[in-house]
Amino acid sequence: MKNFKITLVLFAIVNLAFSQAPAIISEVSGNGSPVLFLPGFTNPGSIWHDTAANLQGNHENHMISYAGFDGNAPIAMPWYETIKKELITYIEKRKLTNIIIIGHSMGGNLAVDIAAALPNKIKSLILVDSIPCVRELMMPGVPESQIQYESPYNKQMLAMDDDQFKQTAMMMAQNMTNTKDKVDTLLNWILKADRKTYVYGYTDLLKLDLRKVLDKITAKTLILGAAFPTIEMAKANYEKQYADLPNKTIEMIPDSKHFIMFDQPDLFYKKVNTFLINE
């Protein structure tokens, strides 16, 4: 009986510690209008340092990192939904208004979700190579109900040894940028991720279909799309998926893959600043 009680206490302590791990970690700098920087999957908030340094005007920069990535403690599933809720709480607790959100990939998904939930607080969105329903591109016609954590693919990913996972991660990294000296950066971010967060977190993203909330967004929006596999195909996908989003501008960035800010940094900064100056 005594051992049983000790086990229960230890179990409670472990669970308490796990539940207290934050879903988001913020790095705040500067003074001025608030800018919420949301990175993509596996990426740290520091990916936005160069972008912040090249923004014109005065800004209070909130660079967000996520649980399970960049050495941050993991959280329980559902991962994406918990991050979204914590971001909304973050905005409300700090009483942020007239917010600019710059989001890449999954960060763009979060930006859309937040702008739909808090339309009176979000002034403008910059979505960088972010699609509202990635499942429709990768698995056309597959319903959300068929996307499960305990899938054969997920079990295979979790069972990979370090060398196998590194090979898979390297192929992914090479397909996401044209800038060769950034491939190792992307690879290291993937390898640093908590494996379960990587596998199950991506499952959360595959379940998303944010097309149904686009009409709730009032923020002026700039969508920057990568020219991959071709600029024409990519643009057609953006126009189709963002059809219900009002007050938007879609601009395609030539000679770029998923990480536009790595492949075309000068053009990226120019597009961002022009949009913000003219909003």
Secondary structure as GFF3:
##gff-version 3
##sequence-region A 1 279
A	DSSP	alpha_helix	2	19	.	.	.	ID=ss1
A	DSSP	beta_strand	24	29	.	.	.	ID=ss2
A	DSSP	beta_strand	33	38	.	.	.	ID=ss3
A	DSSP	three_ten_helix	45	48	.	.	.	ID=ss4
A	DSSP	alpha_helix	49	54	.	.	.	ID=ss5
A	DSSP	beta_strand	59	66	.	.	.	ID=ss6
A	DSSP	alpha_helix	79	93	.	.	.	ID=ss7
A	DSSP	beta_strand	99	104	.	.	.	ID=ss8
A	DSSP	alpha_helix	106	117	.	.	.	ID=ss9
A	DSSP	beta_strand	122	128	.	.	.	ID=ss10
A	DSSP	alpha_helix	134	138	.	.	.	ID=ss11
A	DSSP	three_ten_helix	144	146	.	.	.	ID=ss12
A	DSSP	alpha_helix	152	159	.	.	.	ID=ss13
A	DSSP	alpha_helix	162	174	.	.	.	ID=ss14
A	DSSP	three_ten_helix	180	182	.	.	.	ID=ss15
A	DSSP	alpha_helix	183	192	.	.	.	ID=ss16
A	DSSP	alpha_helix	195	207	.	.	.	ID=ss17
A	DSSP	three_ten_helix	210	216	.	.	.	ID=ss18
A	DSSP	beta_strand	220	226	.	.	.	ID=ss19
A	DSSP	alpha_helix	231	241	.	.	.	ID=ss20
A	DSSP	beta_strand	248	253	.	.	.	ID=ss21
A	DSSP	alpha_helix	260	263	.	.	.	ID=ss22
A	DSSP	alpha_helix	265	278	.	.	.	ID=ss23
###
